[in-house]
Amino acid sequence: MSNLLKKIEHDALNLTSQERAFLADRLLSSLGEEALTEVDEAWIEEAERRYQDYKDGKRPGISAHEVFAKADSMLK
């Protein structure tokens, strides 16, 4: 690993988790669609299908408060 890459890795690991997530997304996006795996593509299709169901009124919306409350209860 080059010294530049080591420095970038060190600096990136010192970012906040939100900043690291943003950076990871940008880096993965820069690879183009060829970087998507079959699993990624399946999840994208599922998310698009669920969103369309929501827009068509087939799936109710859930508030962020409900989502986070459920996540908190599952993690406890």
MMTF fields as JSON, N, C-alpha, C and O atoms, coordinates in Angstrom:
{
  "mmtfVersion": "1.0.0",
  "mmtfProducer": "UNKNOWN",
  "numBonds": 303,
  "numAtoms": 304,
  "numGroups": 76,
  "numChains": 1,
  "numModels": 1,
  "chainsPerModel": [1],
  "groupsPerChain": [76],
  "chainIdList": ["A"],
  "bondAtomList": [4, 2, 8, 6, 12, 10, 16, 14, 20, 18, 24, 22, 28, 26, 32, 30, 36, 34, 40, 38, 44, 42, 48, 46, 52, 50, 56, 54, 60, 58, 64, 62, 68, 66, 72, 70, 76, 74, 80, 78, 84, 82, 88, 86, 92, 90, 96, 94, 100, 98, 104, 102, 108, 106, 112, 110, 116, 114, 120, 118, 124, 122, 128, 126, 132, 130, 136, 134, 140, 138, 144, 142, 148, 146, 152, 150, 156, 154, 160, 158, 164, 162, 168, 166, 172, 170, 176, 174, 180, 178, 184, 182, 188, 186, 192, 190, 196, 194, 200, 198, 204, 202, 208, 206, 212, 210, 216, 214, 220, 218, 224, 222, 228, 226, 232, 230, 236, 234, 240, 238, 244, 242, 248, 246, 252, 250, 256, 254, 260, 258, 264, 262, 268, 266, 272, 270, 276, 274, 280, 278, 284, 282, 288, 286, 292, 290, 296, 294, 300, 298],
  "bondOrderList": [1, 1, 1, 1, 1, 1, 1, 1, 1, 1, 1, 1, 1, 1, 1, 1, 1, 1, 1, 1, 1, 1, 1, 1, 1, 1, 1, 1, 1, 1, 1, 1, 1, 1, 1, 1, 1, 1, 1, 1, 1, 1, 1, 1, 1, 1, 1, 1, 1, 1, 1, 1, 1, 1, 1, 1, 1, 1, 1, 1, 1, 1, 1, 1, 1, 1, 1, 1, 1, 1, 1, 1, 1, 1, 1],
  "groupList": [{"groupName": "MET", "atomNameList": ["N", "CA", "C", "O"], "elementList": ["N", "C", "C", "O"], "formalChargeList": [0, 0, 0, 0], "bondAtomList": [1, 0, 2, 1, 3, 2], "bondOrderList": [1, 1, 2], "singleLetterCode": "M", "chemCompType": "L-PEPTIDE LINKING"}, {"groupName": "SER", "atomNameList": ["N", "CA", "C", "O"], "elementList": ["N", "C", "C", "O"], "formalChargeList": [0, 0, 0, 0], "bondAtomList": [1, 0, 2, 1, 3, 2], "bondOrderList": [1, 1, 2], "singleLetterCode": "S", "chemCompType": "L-PEPTIDE LINKING"}, {"groupName": "ASN", "atomNameList": ["N", "CA", "C", "O"], "elementList": ["N", "C", "C", "O"], "formalChargeList": [0, 0, 0, 0], "bondAtomList": [1, 0, 2, 1, 3, 2], "bondOrderList": [1, 1, 2], "singleLetterCode": "N", "chemCompType": "L-PEPTIDE LINKING"}, {"groupName": "LEU", "atomNameList": ["N", "CA", "C", "O"], "elementList": ["N", "C", "C", "O"], "formalChargeList": [0, 0, 0, 0], "bondAtomList": [1, 0, 2, 1, 3, 2], "bondOrderList": [1, 1, 2], "singleLetterCode": "L", "chemCompType": "L-PEPTIDE LINKING"}, {"groupName": "LYS", "atomNameList": ["N", "CA", "C", "O"], "elementList": ["N", "C", "C", "O"], "formalChargeList": [0, 0, 0, 0], "bondAtomList": [1, 0, 2, 1, 3, 2], "bondOrderList": [1, 1, 2], "singleLetterCode": "K", "chemCompType": "L-PEPTIDE LINKING"}, {"groupName": "ILE", "atomNameList": ["N", "CA", "C", "O"], "elementList": ["N", "C", "C", "O"], "formalChargeList": [0, 0, 0, 0], "bondAtomList": [1, 0, 2, 1, 3, 2], "bondOrderList": [1, 1, 2], "singleLetterCode": "I", "chemCompType": "L-PEPTIDE LINKING"}, {"groupName": "GLU", "atomNameList": ["N", "CA", "C", "O"], "elementList": ["N", "C", "C", "O"], "formalChargeList": [0, 0, 0, 0], "bondAtomList": [1, 0, 2, 1, 3, 2], "bondOrderList": [1, 1, 2], "singleLetterCode": "E", "chemCompType": "L-PEPTIDE LINKING"}, {"groupName": "HIS", "atomNameList": ["N", "CA", "C", "O"], "elementList": ["N", "C", "C", "O"], "formalChargeList": [0, 0, 0, 0], "bondAtomList": [1, 0, 2, 1, 3, 2], "bondOrderList": [1, 1, 2], "singleLetterCode": "H", "chemCompType": "L-PEPTIDE LINKING"}, {"groupName": "ASP", "atomNameList": ["N", "CA", "C", "O"], "elementList": ["N", "C", "C", "O"], "formalChargeList": [0, 0, 0, 0], "bondAtomList": [1, 0, 2, 1, 3, 2], "bondOrderList": [1, 1, 2], "singleLetterCode": "D", "chemCompType": "L-PEPTIDE LINKING"}, {"groupName": "ALA", "atomNameList": ["N", "CA", "C", "O"], "elementList": ["N", "C", "C", "O"], "formalChargeList": [0, 0, 0, 0], "bondAtomList": [1, 0, 2, 1, 3, 2], "bondOrderList": [1, 1, 2], "singleLetterCode": "A", "chemCompType": "L-PEPTIDE LINKING"}, {"groupName": "THR", "atomNameList": ["N", "CA", "C", "O"], "elementList": ["N", "C", "C", "O"], "formalChargeList": [0, 0, 0, 0], "bondAtomList": [1, 0, 2, 1, 3, 2], "bondOrderList": [1, 1, 2], "singleLetterCode": "T", "chemCompType": "L-PEPTIDE LINKING"}, {"groupName": "GLN", "atomNameList": ["N", "CA", "C", "O"], "elementList": ["N", "C", "C", "O"], "formalChargeList": [0, 0, 0, 0], "bondAtomList": [1, 0, 2, 1, 3, 2], "bondOrderList": [1, 1, 2], "singleLetterCode": "Q", "chemCompType": "L-PEPTIDE LINKING"}, {"groupName": "ARG", "atomNameList": ["N", "CA", "C", "O"], "elementList": ["N", "C", "C", "O"], "formalChargeList": [0, 0, 0, 0], "bondAtomList": [1, 0, 2, 1, 3, 2], "bondOrderList": [1, 1, 2], "singleLetterCode": "R", "chemCompType": "L-PEPTIDE LINKING"}, {"groupName": "PHE", "atomNameList": ["N", "CA", "C", "O"], "elementList": ["N", "C", "C", "O"], "formalChargeList": [0, 0, 0, 0], "bondAtomList": [1, 0, 2, 1, 3, 2], "bondOrderList": [1, 1, 2], "singleLetterCode": "F", "chemCompType": "L-PEPTIDE LINKING"}, {"groupName": "GLY", "atomNameList": ["N", "CA", "C", "O"], "elementList": ["N", "C", "C", "O"], "formalChargeList": [0, 0, 0, 0], "bondAtomList": [1, 0, 2, 1, 3, 2], "bondOrderList": [1, 1, 2], "singleLetterCode": "G", "chemCompType": "PEPTIDE LINKING"}, {"groupName": "VAL", "atomNameList": ["N", "CA", "C", "O"], "elementList": ["N", "C", "C", "O"], "formalChargeList": [0, 0, 0, 0], "bondAtomList": [1, 0, 2, 1, 3, 2], "bondOrderList": [1, 1, 2], "singleLetterCode": "V", "chemCompType": "L-PEPTIDE LINKING"}, {"groupName": "TRP", "atomNameList": ["N", "CA", "C", "O"], "elementList": ["N", "C", "C", "O"], "formalChargeList": [0, 0, 0, 0], "bondAtomList": [1, 0, 2, 1, 3, 2], "bondOrderList": [1, 1, 2], "singleLetterCode": "W", "chemCompType": "L-PEPTIDE LINKING"}, {"groupName": "TYR", "atomNameList": ["N", "CA", "C", "O"], "elementList": ["N", "C", "C", "O"], "formalChargeList": [0, 0, 0, 0], "bondAtomList": [1, 0, 2, 1, 3, 2], "bondOrderList": [1, 1, 2], "singleLetterCode": "Y", "chemCompType": "L-PEPTIDE LINKING"}, {"groupName": "PRO", "atomNameList": ["N", "CA", "C", "O"], "elementList": ["N", "C", "C", "O"], "formalChargeList": [0, 0, 0, 0], "bondAtomList": [1, 0, 2, 1, 3, 2], "bondOrderList": [1, 1, 2], "singleLetterCode": "P", "chemCompType": "L-PEPTIDE LINKING"}],
  "groupTypeList": [0, 1, 2, 3, 3, 4, 4, 5, 6, 7, 8, 9, 3, 2, 3, 10, 1, 11, 6, 12, 9, 13, 3, 9, 8, 12, 3, 3, 1, 1, 3, 14, 6, 6, 9, 3, 10, 6, 15, 8, 6, 9, 16, 5, 6, 6, 9, 6, 12, 12, 17, 11, 8, 17, 4, 8, 14, 4, 12, 18, 14, 5, 1, 9, 7, 6, 15, 13, 9, 4, 9, 8, 1, 0, 3, 4],
  "groupIdList": [1, 2, 3, 4, 5, 6, 7, 8, 9, 10, 11, 12, 13, 14, 15, 16, 17, 18, 19, 20, 21, 22, 23, 24, 25, 26, 27, 28, 29, 30, 31, 32, 33, 34, 35, 36, 37, 38, 39, 40, 41, 42, 43, 44, 45, 46, 47, 48, 49, 50, 51, 52, 53, 54, 55, 56, 57, 58, 59, 60, 61, 62, 63, 64, 65, 66, 67, 68, 69, 70, 71, 72, 73, 74, 75, 76],
  "secStructList": [7, 7, 2, 2, 2, 2, 2, 2, 2, 2, 2, 2, 2, 6, 1, 7, 2, 2, 2, 2, 2, 2, 2, 2, 2, 2, 2, 2, 2, 2, 6, 7, 4, 4, 4, 7, 7, 2, 2, 2, 2, 2, 2, 2, 2, 2, 2, 2, 2, 2, 2, 2, 2, 2, 2, 6, 6, 1, 1, 7, 7, 7, 7, 2, 2, 2, 2, 2, 2, 2, 2, 2, 2, 2, 2, 7],
  "xCoordList": [0.868, 0.0, 0.906, 1.853, 0.612, 1.423, 1.218, 0.222, 2.182, 2.076, 0.849, 0.187, 0.551, -0.62, -1.893, -2.767, -2.0, -3.182, -3.295, -4.394, -2.168, -2.18, -2.683, -3.456, -2.244, -2.679, -4.172, -4.898, -4.62, -6.047, -6.87, -7.895, -6.418, -7.134, -7.172, -8.223, -6.04, -5.962, -6.915, -7.671, -6.875, -7.744, -9.217, -10.055, -9.525, -10.918, -11.445, -12.597, -10.62, -11.063, -11.247, -11.854, -10.733, -10.916, -12.124, -12.384, -12.856, -14.084, -15.199, -15.089, -16.268, -17.446, -18.073, -17.786, -18.918, -19.548, -20.391, -20.445, -21.048, -21.852, -20.953, -21.293, -19.819, -18.895, -18.298, -18.128, -17.979, -17.446, -18.476, -18.139, -19.738, -20.796, -20.939, -21.083, -20.899, -20.994, -19.821, -20.001, -18.613, -17.423, -17.488, -17.15, -17.918, -18.032, -19.008, -18.748, -20.132, -21.118, -20.524, -20.705, -19.819, -19.201, -18.172, -18.122, -17.353, -16.339, -16.969, -16.549, -17.974, -18.642, -19.353, -19.345, -19.966, -20.648, -19.667, -20.008, -18.447, -17.454, -17.006, -16.413, -17.286, -16.902, -17.854, -17.535, -19.017, -19.986, -20.83, -20.64, -21.757, -22.699, -22.038, -22.592, -20.863, -20.225, -19.826, -19.547, -19.797, -19.44, -20.623, -20.438, -21.823, -22.988, -23.009, -22.796, -23.267, -23.378, -24.825, -25.706, -25.058, -26.426, -27.292, -28.472, -26.701, -27.443, -27.825, -28.959, -26.878, -27.175, -28.327, -29.26, -28.249, -29.283, -30.635, -31.665, -30.636, -31.891, -32.489, -33.703, -31.647, -32.151, -32.674, -33.68, -32.002, -32.471, -33.845, -34.753, -33.997, -35.292, -36.372, -37.493, -36.038, -37.002, -37.388, -38.563, -36.409, -36.694, -37.582, -38.522, -37.288, -38.106, -39.529, -40.489, -39.669, -40.99, -41.771, -42.954, -41.122, -41.796, -42.205, -43.288, -41.324, -41.644, -42.837, -43.715, -42.862, -44.001, -45.284, -46.332, -45.214, -46.381, -46.86, -48.063, -45.922, -46.274, -46.969, -48.01, -46.389, -46.975, -48.36, -49.225, -48.573, -49.864, -50.874, -52.012, -50.476, -51.375, -51.514, -52.399, -50.665, -50.717, -49.953, -50.127, -49.117, -48.276, -48.34, -48.061, -48.708, -48.795, -47.411, -46.44, -47.338, -46.1, -45.915, -46.887, -44.685, -44.378, -43.526, -42.548, -43.91, -43.162, -41.769, -41.544, -40.849, -39.485, -39.491, -38.711, -40.368, -40.452, -40.776, -40.158, -41.734, -42.095, -40.938, -40.671, -40.265, -39.149, -38.047, -37.548, -37.662, -36.576, -36.978, -36.146, -38.229, -38.717, -38.641, -38.205, -39.059, -39.003, -37.546, -37.216, -36.686, -35.257, -34.651, -33.907, -34.967, -34.455, -34.918, -34.128, -36.183, -36.701, -36.062, -35.851, -35.753, -35.123, -33.679, -33.176, -33.012, -31.603, -31.4, -30.282, -32.463, -32.335, -32.428, -32.34],
  "yCoordList": [-1.176, 0.0, 1.226, 1.308, 2.167, 3.375, 4.255, 4.13, 5.148, 6.07, 6.972, 7.273, 7.399, 8.252, 7.508, 8.063, 6.258, 5.466, 5.234, 5.28, 4.986, 4.818, 6.076, 5.994, 7.26, 8.521, 8.736, 9.148, 8.457, 8.615, 7.689, 8.095, 6.439, 5.492, 5.991, 5.96, 6.449, 6.968, 8.144, 8.196, 9.086, 10.267, 9.871, 10.4, 8.934, 8.513, 7.839, 8.049, 7.041, 6.339, 7.284, 6.911, 8.487, 9.475, 10.381, 11.282, 10.15, 10.897, 10.37, 9.286, 11.139, 10.651, 9.52, 9.368, 8.738, 7.626, 8.132, 7.496, 9.28, 9.841, 10.27, 10.048, 10.877, 11.297, 10.084, 10.109, 9.023, 7.802, 7.161, 6.678, 7.155, 6.578, 7.371, 6.791, 8.688, 9.541, 9.262, 9.107, 9.199, 8.943, 7.567, 7.422, 6.565, 5.215, 5.195, 4.569, 5.884, 5.948, 6.612, 6.132, 7.71, 8.411, 7.529, 7.486, 6.826, 5.968, 4.817, 4.515, 4.174, 3.079, 3.574, 2.904, 4.745, 5.311, 5.604, 5.5, 5.97, 6.31, 5.091, 5.231, 3.891, 2.678, 2.352, 1.549, 2.975, 2.737, 1.526, 0.861, 1.246, 0.151, -1.212, -2.164, -1.338, -2.648, -3.126, -4.31, -2.213, -2.591, -3.198, -3.769, -3.081, -3.633, -5.153, -5.699, -5.812, -7.264, -7.646, -6.786, -8.907, -9.38, -9.082, -8.758, -9.193, -8.907, -7.43, -7.09, -6.549, -5.114, -4.836, -4.102, -5.425, -5.205, -5.722, -5.098, -6.863, -7.41, -6.475, -6.268, -5.904, -4.968, -3.69, -3.14, -3.219, -2.013, -2.28, -1.457, -3.421, -3.774, -3.873, -3.405, -4.48, -4.62, -3.253, -2.998, -2.384, -1.04, -0.274, 0.402, -0.376, 0.312, -0.24, 0.518, -1.573, -2.191, -1.726, -1.406, -1.685, -1.242, 0.231, 0.615, 1.046, 2.472, 2.651, 3.475, 1.878, 1.967, 1.526, 2.144, 0.458, 0.018, 1.136, 1.365, 1.831, 2.954, 4.057, 4.567, 4.423, 5.476, 5.092, 5.953, 3.799, 3.316, 3.104, 2.71, 3.358, 3.187, 1.747, 1.447, 0.858, -0.545, -0.813, -1.862, 0.121, -0.046, 1.25, 2.323, 1.156, 2.387, 2.927, 2.175, 4.221, 4.826, 4.605, 4.4, 4.647, 4.503, 5.708, 6.037, 6.358, 7.544, 7.15, 6.026, 8.084, 7.847, 7.516, 6.681, 8.168, 7.904, 6.43, 5.799, 5.882, 4.468, 3.551, 2.556, 3.882, 3.06, 3.016, 1.942, 4.195, 4.233, 3.591, 2.959, 3.736, 3.108, 1.595, 0.909, 1.067, -0.376, -0.862, -1.898, -0.1, -0.465, -0.482, -1.4, 0.531, 0.59, -0.608, -1.194, -0.986, -2.117, -3.431, -4.329, -3.553, -4.754, -4.877, -5.984, -3.739, -3.748, -3.916, -4.171, -3.776, -3.893, -5.325, -5.609],
  "zCoordList": [0.0, 0.0, 0.0, 0.782, -0.87, -0.968, 0.264, 0.977, 0.498, 1.636, 1.506, 2.499, 0.287, 0.076, 0.45, 1.116, 0.024, 0.338, 1.848, 2.401, 2.513, 3.972, 4.661, 5.615, 4.18, 4.776, 4.54, 5.446, 3.33, 3.031, 3.919, 4.467, 4.06, 4.915, 6.357, 6.997, 6.866, 8.237, 8.417, 9.387, 7.482, 7.572, 7.487, 8.218, 6.586, 6.417, 7.681, 8.06, 8.326, 9.534, 10.719, 11.723, 10.607, 11.671, 11.439, 12.236, 10.361, 10.099, 10.989, 11.561, 11.1, 11.829, 11.02, 9.833, 11.654, 10.937, 9.767, 8.715, 9.954, 8.861, 7.708, 6.545, 8.012, 6.961, 6.246, 5.027, 6.994, 6.372, 5.459, 4.378, 5.893, 5.06, 3.768, 2.691, 3.875, 2.681, 1.745, 0.537, 2.318, 1.508, 0.851, -0.324, 1.6, 1.038, -0.131, -1.159, 0.034, -1.036, -2.267, -3.387, -2.061, -3.206, -3.908, -5.138, -3.128, -3.727, -4.5, -5.617, -3.914, -4.608, -5.862, -6.894, -5.766, -6.938, -8.058, -9.236, -7.689, -8.713, -9.507, -10.577, -8.992, -9.701, -10.84, -11.717, -10.822, -11.873, -11.566, -10.548, -12.446, -12.229, -12.245, -11.694, -12.863, -12.914, -11.519, -11.327, -10.542, -9.179, -8.421, -7.346, -8.965, -8.299, -8.438, -9.52, -7.329, -7.356, -7.649, -7.69, -7.845, -8.064, -6.846, -6.979, -5.662, -4.433, -4.388, -4.048, -4.733, -4.772, -5.731, -5.405, -6.903, -7.908, -7.433, -7.688, -6.741, -6.217, -5.173, -5.154, -4.297, -3.284, -3.915, -3.467, -4.945, -5.64, -6.253, -6.13, -6.908, -7.499, -6.424, -6.623, -5.287, -4.2, -3.632, -3.368, -3.448, -2.932, -3.902, -3.485, -5.197, -6.197, -6.217, -6.359, -6.072, -6.051, -4.832, -4.941, -3.667, -2.448, -2.544, -2.104, -3.125, -3.281, -4.215, -3.961, -5.292, -6.219, -5.528, -5.719, -4.721, -3.953, -3.032, -2.902, -2.394, -1.512, -2.313, -1.9, -3.461, -4.283, -4.798, -4.961, -5.055, -5.553, -4.427, -4.686, -3.197, -2.057, -1.584, -0.782, -2.06, -1.664, -0.372, 0.248, 0.03, 1.21, 2.011, 1.477, 3.301, 4.096, 4.443, 4.524, 4.644, 5.097, 6.589, 7.315, 7.041, 8.461, 8.855, 8.183, 9.952, 10.377, 10.853, 11.302, 10.747, 11.215, 12.703, 13.159, 13.456, 14.891, 15.146, 16.004, 14.409, 14.555, 14.16, 14.835, 13.082, 12.61, 13.655, 13.991, 14.177, 15.155, 16.471, 17.122, 16.88, 18.114, 17.974, 18.9, 16.828, 16.604, 16.572, 17.147, 15.893, 15.828, 17.225, 17.57, 18.031, 19.407, 20.211, 20.952, 20.081, 20.845, 20.389, 21.205, 19.102, 18.596, 19.058, 19.253, 19.234, 19.622, 21.125, 21.572, 21.902, 23.361, 23.804, 24.998]
}
